[in-house]
Amino acid sequence: MKRYLRVVLPTAVLLLTGYLSLVSMACTGARSGQWYRGNTHAHSLWSDGDAAPEAVVQWYRDHGYDFLSLTDHDVLQRGERWYRVSEAGPLTPERLGDLRRTFGPQWIETRRDEEGERMRLKTLAELRERFEVPGAFLLIEGEEISDYCAGKPLHINVFNPVEHIPIQGGETIMETVERDLQAINEQAATTGRNLLAHINHTNWRWALTAEELASMQGTHLFEVYNGSTGCNNYGDETHPGMDEVWDIANTLRLTRLGLGPLYGVATDDTHNYFAVNPEVHHPGRGWIVVRTPVLETDAVLDAMRAGEFYASTGVELLDVQRGRNRYLVEMAVEDGVSYTTRFIGTRMRGDDPGEPGIVLHETTANPAVYRYDGDELYVRARVVSIRMQAHPAAGEEAPEQAWTQPVVLRNR
């Protein structure tokens, strides 16, 4: 792992706006509000998903999610768009018939042109009117900004935008990502809107190294787990997995770069809704659970910004306390299922960090508790279940897990 730290880094000290307030909240162990489960990465016929947006929303609502963001590529679900019905495409006549039976003939609107039948895609406003229930189910507007540079997919999800944010492009990988993040933050600043972004699947085609992720200044959220195929969550013989990337990046950010911690989300990145098959981008593989007093867009985004959430592929947590003297994680009890909690962090050796992301403490107790020794740079927790994930990404068989967010302990 040390080989990833031997890089040339900028010498300027970089500061993240609002970092001190986030550290303050994390170190108090504040636990106001209740838990809400949601997915922040899903696609529909508005881009390259294979299901109508109403079918996508219904799937998540019916499977116990409290909020969802449809993040289609480079488009918001606004305006008028007609999708072709075709035996060779995602919207087949059979699936159109299923939509009519499920949602009613008055809901589905079709027309014919020279190429055949088309169906009008429902807008987010229409989806909200049909599906949203105050305090019970929420739709957060989103978009996946799908930039590329040097053959690398540099994708960023933005939530609660005022208007579509075009890809910005750039001459280098770092310039491309930073320009896209700058466009998001400029829209937030000029409109006063609460926008939030997270960086997607950095190990897909090995798009971003840990060092590149560490230096990002426009957001402090990234996908530690992406449920789609080919995202290399667990690395390979020459690339670190996302857990290792997280620790390398946070060690760099909190020492050499002077930035705040990265928080990790888990997502589905869903594209396929019609087959239970590990070879496709199936729903229900990864999600986050936020702790917030109310189920409203601003509250959910603020909780994510402050690290008041955990990421999961199946493990349910009852409580997380990132306190001043200890870190506590309590799991929901299931018959026949046991858990191992590993508290992970980097120890300081004077002014220099030691090995990034070592296991500081491991326990099968519930609740799991780690009392700080005093030399930790940061501490986070990963809970591993004995039960295997039902539909892992292809080639990435793994147990169900949960990831909690790091608390920064140096210079408290």
C-alpha positions in Angstrom: 0.0 0.0 0.0 2.9 2.4 0.7 3.7 2.5 -2.9 0.6 4.5 -3.6 1.8 7.3 -1.2 5.0 7.8 -3.1 3.7 10.5 -5.4 4.4 14.1 -6.2 1.8 16.2 -4.6 1.0 19.9 -4.7 2.7 21.8 -1.9 -0.1 24.4 -1.5 -2.4 23.7 1.5 -5.9 23.3 0.2 -9.0 23.9 2.4 -12.5 22.5 2.0 -15.3 25.0 2.6 -17.3 24.0 5.6 -14.8 21.4 6.8 -14.6 22.6 10.4 -18.3 22.4 10.8 -18.4 18.9 9.6 -15.6 17.8 12.0 -17.5 19.5 14.8 -20.7 17.6 14.0 -18.8 14.3 13.7 -17.0 14.6 17.0 -20.0 15.4 19.0 -21.6 12.1 18.2 -24.8 13.9 17.3 -27.6 11.4 16.7 -30.7 13.5 16.0 -33.3 12.2 13.5 -34.1 8.7 12.2 -32.8 6.5 9.5 -34.0 6.7 5.8 -32.8 4.3 3.1 -32.1 5.5 -0.4 -30.3 4.9 -3.7 -28.5 7.8 -5.4 -27.6 6.2 -8.7 -30.2 4.7 -11.1 -31.0 4.9 -14.8 -34.2 4.7 -16.8 -35.3 5.0 -20.5 -34.4 8.7 -20.2 -30.8 7.5 -20.9 -29.5 3.9 -21.0 -31.7 2.1 -18.5 -34.0 -0.6 -19.8 -37.2 0.4 -17.8 -39.6 3.3 -17.9 -39.0 5.8 -15.1 -42.3 5.0 -13.4 -41.3 1.3 -13.3 -37.9 2.2 -11.8 -39.5 4.4 -9.1 -42.1 1.8 -8.3 -39.4 -0.9 -7.8 -37.5 1.1 -5.2 -40.7 2.3 -3.4 -42.0 -1.3 -3.2 -38.7 -2.6 -2.0 -38.6 -0.5 1.1 -36.6 2.5 0.0 -37.5 5.9 1.4 -35.8 8.0 -1.3 -34.4 7.7 -4.8 -32.6 9.9 -7.3 -32.9 9.1 -11.0 -29.5 10.0 -12.3 -29.8 9.5 -16.1 -26.8 10.4 -18.2 -26.5 14.1 -19.0 -30.3 14.8 -18.8 -32.9 15.8 -16.4 -36.4 14.2 -16.5 -38.0 17.4 -17.9 -39.7 18.3 -21.1 -41.2 16.1 -23.7 -39.5 12.9 -24.9 -41.0 10.1 -26.9 -39.4 6.6 -26.8 -39.7 4.1 -29.6 -41.5 0.8 -29.0 -39.6 -2.0 -30.7 -39.0 -5.7 -30.4 -35.3 -5.0 -30.7 -35.1 -2.3 -28.0 -35.7 -2.0 -24.3 -39.3 -0.9 -24.6 -40.9 -3.9 -26.3 -44.6 -4.2 -27.1 -44.8 -6.7 -24.3 -43.3 -4.3 -21.7 -45.5 -1.5 -22.9 -48.5 -3.8 -22.2 -47.1 -4.5 -18.8 -46.9 -0.8 -18.1 -50.5 -0.3 -19.2 -51.7 -3.1 -16.9 -49.6 -1.8 -14.0 -50.2 1.9 -14.2 -53.5 2.0 -16.1 -54.3 2.9 -19.7 -54.8 6.6 -18.8 -51.3 6.9 -17.4 -49.6 5.6 -20.6 -49.5 8.0 -23.6 -48.5 6.8 -27.0 -48.5 8.0 -30.6 -47.4 6.7 -34.0 -45.0 8.2 -36.5 -43.3 6.9 -39.6 -41.1 4.6 -37.5 -43.9 3.1 -35.5 -45.3 3.5 -32.0 -43.7 5.7 -29.3 -44.4 6.2 -25.7 -44.0 9.5 -23.9 -41.6 9.3 -21.0 -42.9 10.6 -17.7 -41.2 13.7 -16.2 -39.9 14.0 -12.7 -42.9 16.3 -11.9 -45.3 13.6 -12.9 -43.4 10.9 -11.0 -43.4 13.1 -7.9 -47.2 13.6 -8.2 -47.9 9.9 -8.4 -45.3 8.4 -6.0 -44.2 10.9 -3.4 -45.7 10.7 0.0 -44.5 13.3 2.6 -42.4 11.7 5.2 -42.6 8.3 3.5 -41.1 8.5 0.0 -39.1 11.2 -1.7 -37.7 11.7 -5.2 -34.5 13.9 -5.4 -33.8 15.3 -8.8 -30.4 14.2 -10.1 -28.2 13.8 -13.2 -25.1 11.9 -14.0 -22.5 14.2 -15.7 -20.8 11.7 -17.9 -17.4 13.2 -18.9 -14.4 11.4 -20.4 -10.7 12.1 -20.8 -7.9 10.0 -22.0 -10.3 7.1 -22.4 -11.4 7.2 -18.8 -15.0 7.6 -17.7 -15.1 10.6 -15.3 -18.7 10.5 -14.1 -20.2 12.6 -11.3 -23.7 12.6 -9.9 -25.3 15.9 -9.0 -28.4 16.3 -6.9 -31.0 19.0 -6.7 -29.8 21.0 -9.7 -31.7 24.1 -10.9 -30.9 23.2 -14.5 -29.0 20.7 -16.6 -25.2 20.9 -16.1 -23.4 20.1 -19.4 -20.1 18.2 -19.4 -17.2 20.7 -19.2 -14.3 18.6 -20.6 -10.6 19.2 -20.0 -7.1 18.5 -21.2 -6.3 16.2 -18.3 -8.2 13.9 -16.0 -7.8 16.2 -13.1 -8.8 19.3 -15.0 -11.9 17.5 -16.4 -13.2 16.4 -13.0 -12.4 19.7 -11.4 -14.1 21.7 -14.1 -17.3 19.5 -13.8 -17.3 20.0 -10.0 -16.7 23.7 -10.4 -19.7 24.0 -12.7 -21.8 22.2 -10.0 -20.6 24.5 -7.3 -21.0 27.6 -9.4 -24.6 26.8 -10.0 -25.1 26.3 -6.3 -23.4 29.6 -5.5 -25.2 31.7 -8.1 -28.7 30.2 -7.4 -28.5 29.7 -3.7 -29.7 26.1 -4.2 -28.5 23.2 -2.1 -26.6 21.1 -4.6 -24.5 18.1 -3.8 -22.3 15.8 -5.8 -20.5 12.5 -5.5 -17.8 11.0 -7.7 -18.8 7.7 -9.3 -17.1 4.3 -9.8 -13.5 5.5 -9.8 -12.3 1.9 -10.4 -14.3 1.4 -13.5 -11.7 1.2 -16.2 -9.4 2.4 -13.4 -10.5 6.0 -14.1 -9.1 7.7 -11.0 -6.2 6.7 -8.8 -6.3 7.1 -5.0 -4.0 10.1 -5.3 -6.3 11.8 -7.9 -9.4 11.1 -5.8 -7.6 12.5 -2.8 -6.9 15.9 -4.4 -10.5 16.6 -5.5 -11.7 19.8 -3.9 -15.2 20.2 -5.3 -16.8 17.4 -3.3 -16.0 15.0 -0.5 -18.3 12.2 -1.5 -17.5 9.2 -3.7 -18.7 5.6 -4.4 -16.9 3.2 -2.2 -19.2 0.5 -3.7 -20.9 0.5 -7.1 -23.2 -2.5 -7.8 -22.9 -2.4 -11.6 -20.7 -4.8 -13.5 -17.0 -4.1 -14.1 -16.5 -1.5 -11.4 -13.7 -3.4 -9.7 -14.9 -2.7 -6.2 -12.3 -5.1 -4.8 -9.4 -4.2 -7.1 -7.1 -6.7 -8.8 -3.5 -7.8 -8.7 -2.2 -4.4 -9.6 -4.9 -2.0 -8.4 -6.2 -1.4 -4.9 -9.9 -2.1 -4.1 -12.2 0.8 -3.1 -11.6 0.3 0.6 -7.9 0.6 0.2 -8.4 3.6 -2.2 -10.5 5.3 0.5 -7.8 4.9 3.2 -5.0 6.0 0.9 -7.0 9.1 -0.2 -8.1 10.1 3.3 -4.6 9.7 4.7 -3.3 12.1 1.9 -6.2 14.5 2.3 -5.8 14.8 6.1 -2.0 15.2 6.1 -0.2 16.4 3.0 -3.2 18.1 1.3 -4.9 19.7 4.3 -8.4 18.7 3.0 -11.3 17.2 4.9 -12.3 13.6 4.9 -13.9 11.7 2.1 -17.3 10.0 2.8 -18.2 6.8 1.0 -21.6 5.9 -0.5 -22.9 2.6 -1.9 -25.1 2.6 -5.0 -26.8 0.4 -7.5 -26.0 2.3 -10.7 -29.0 0.4 -12.0 -29.6 -0.1 -15.7 -31.4 -3.5 -15.9 -34.6 -4.3 -14.2 -35.9 -7.4 -15.9 -33.4 -10.2 -15.0 -32.0 -11.4 -11.7 -28.6 -12.0 -13.1 -25.1 -11.1 -11.7 -24.0 -10.2 -15.3 -26.3 -7.2 -15.4 -26.7 -3.9 -13.6 -29.4 -5.1 -11.2 -31.2 -3.0 -8.5 -30.9 -3.7 -4.8 -27.2 -4.2 -4.5 -25.9 -1.1 -2.7 -27.6 1.8 -0.9 -27.1 4.5 1.8 -29.1 5.1 5.0 -29.1 8.7 6.1 -29.9 10.0 9.6 -32.0 13.1 9.5 -34.9 14.7 11.3 -37.2 14.9 8.2 -37.4 13.2 4.8 -36.9 16.2 2.7 -34.4 17.0 -0.1 -32.3 19.6 1.8 -32.3 17.5 4.9 -31.1 14.4 3.1 -28.4 16.3 1.3 -27.2 18.0 4.5 -27.0 14.6 6.2 -24.9 13.2 3.4 -22.7 16.3 3.4 -22.1 15.9 7.2 -21.4 12.2 7.0 -24.6 11.3 8.9 -25.2 8.2 6.9 -23.8 4.7 6.3 -23.4 2.7 3.1 -24.6 -0.9 2.8 -24.9 -4.0 0.6 -27.2 -5.8 3.1 -26.1 -5.1 6.7 -28.6 -3.0 8.7 -27.3 -0.7 11.5 -29.4 0.6 14.4 -26.9 3.2 15.6 -23.6 4.8 14.8 -21.9 7.1 17.2 -18.7 8.9 16.1 -18.0 10.4 19.5 -15.1 12.3 21.1 -13.7 9.3 23.0 -15.2 6.3 21.3 -16.7 4.9 18.1 -19.8 2.8 18.5 -21.7 0.7 15.8 -24.8 -1.3 16.6 -26.2 -3.9 14.2 -29.8 -5.1 13.8 -30.0 -8.6 15.1 -31.0 -11.4 12.7 -31.3 -15.1 13.6 -28.4 -17.1 12.4 -26.4 -14.1 11.2 -23.3 -12.8 12.9 -21.1 -9.8 12.2 -17.4 -8.8 12.4 -16.8 -5.1 12.9 -13.4 -3.8 11.9 -12.4 -0.3 13.1 -10.0 1.0 10.4 -7.8 4.0 10.4 -4.3 5.4 10.1 -2.0 6.0 13.0 0.3 9.0 13.2 4.0 8.7 13.9 4.7 12.2 15.1 3.8 14.4 12.2 3.9 11.6 9.7 1.2 9.0 8.9 1.9 5.3 9.2 0.4 2.6 7.0 -2.9 3.8 5.6 -6.0 2.0 6.7 -4.9 -0.6 9.2 -7.3 -2.6 11.3 -7.2 -0.8 14.7 -9.7 -3.1 16.4 -11.8 -6.2 15.4 -14.7 -7.5 17.3 -17.8 -9.7 17.0 -19.6 -7.9 19.8 -22.8 -6.0 19.2 -22.7 -3.1 19.8 -19.1 -2.9 18.6 -17.1 -0.3 20.4 -13.6 1.2 19.8 -12.0 3.5 22.3 -9.5 5.8 20.8 -5.8 5.4 21.7 -4.9 9.0 20.9 -2.6 8.5 17.9 -5.2 7.9 15.2 -5.5 10.3 12.3 -9.1 9.1 11.6 -11.3 6.1 12.4 -14.1 4.5 10.4 -15.8 1.1 10.6 -16.6 -1.7 8.2 -19.1 -4.4 9.3 -18.9 -7.7 7.5 -21.7 -10.3 7.7 -21.4 -14.1 7.3 -24.2 -13.9 4.8 -23.2 -13.5 1.1 -24.6 -10.6 -0.9 -27.6 -11.9 -3.0 -26.6 -10.3 -6.3 -23.0 -9.1 -6.3 -21.5 -7.5 -9.3 -20.2 -10.0 -11.8 -17.0 -11.6 -10.6 -17.1 -9.8 -7.2 -18.7 -12.3 -4.8 -18.6 -10.8 -1.4 -20.3 -10.9 2.0 -22.9 -8.3 2.9 -21.2 -5.3 4.4 -21.8 -1.8 5.8 -19.4 1.1 5.8 -19.6 4.0 8.3 -18.0 7.4 7.8 -14.6 8.4 9.2 -14.3 10.6 12.2 -11.1 12.8 12.1 -9.2 12.7 15.4 -6.0 14.6 14.7 -6.1 18.2 15.9 -9.5 17.8 17.5 
